[in-house]
C-alpha cells in the first residue's frame, strides 16, 4: 500500500501535494515555449553569481554582442534570505525582447534558439550543463520553501508564479495522467538525489524513469 501522500518526507524535504498530484501533462519543449520561464530573470546566490562572472570570457561569446559586458549581467544585491547558501543573493538582469512571449527575457537567454547562454557555454566547454546554471533555474518549475532560520521545509511546484501567464509553466497538455514529480523527474532528482527520487517513486507506487 502506498503511504499517505500528505506525510512523505525525503532527506528532510516535505514533498508538497502539488508534486504528488496526477495531471495530464508532459514536459515542455524549448521550440514551443521559447524559454517562457526565463522572462523575468532569476535570483542567484552571490557565490554562484561570482562563479558565473569568473567564467565570463567563456560565456560572453554565446550571447548577443550588445549583452557581453559582464558588468550588466546582475543587479539588486540583497542579504536578507538565509535560504541562499552565502546568505546573499542578486538578480540576473532582464532585457526587452519583443519576439519573446513575455516581452522581456533574462540577459542570458539567447534570442536565436532560446537556450541559456550559461548552459550552452558550459556544455561547449566540456562542463556539465548545470555546473554554472543558477540553482533555481535548474530546479524550475520546482521551488523550495524554507522556514525563517533557513532550514529546508518543503519541495513544491511553482504554480502560483505569474510566469505561467506567458508560457512559463514548463508543461504541455498530454492524454495520460502522471504525478507532477514524475514529469519533472530530473529536477526532483537534482534536489533529492536519484536515490531520493526513486524512494519517492517507491513510496507512491510509481515506476522510476531515472
Ligand atoms: S540564467 Fe539561464 S536558465 Fe536562468 S533565467 Fe537566465 S536564461 Fe533562463
Boltz pocket constraint, residues with backbone or C-beta under 6 A from the ligand:
constraints:
  - pocket:
      binder: B
      contacts: [[A, 37], [A, 38], [A, 39], [A, 41], [A, 42], [A, 92], [A, 106], [A, 107], [A, 108], [A, 109], [A, 110], [A, 115], [A, 116], [A, 117], [A, 118], [A, 133], [A, 134], [A, 137]]
      max_distance: 6.0
